[in-house]
Amino acid sequence: MMRLLIGIAAGYVLGTRAGRARYEQISRATKAVATSPVTRKVLQASRQKLSDTLNTQPRLEPMKPIDEQTILVPQDQLKKK
């Protein structure tokens, strides 16, 4: 908690010394990065990876037929007798 307060205080002091012009420069740079197409692609890829990681559905393994007459059915679609 103390580290957080020290960080906030240091940021405030450095920010007030830099002045309004530096604030505007940092603000423009931040907006440019946030609206960049590269940033959007990275965010989309990371969101997709996170979504895949948190997916509750099991991944289906590719199945190969043993012969021409074999029918493959996923386990969850089999009727219980």
Buried (B, 14 or more C-beta within 10 A) or exposed (E): EEEEEEEEEEEEEEEEEEEEEEEEEEEEEEEEEEEEEEEEEEEEEEEEEEEEEEEEEEEEEEEEEEEEEEEEEEEEEEEEE
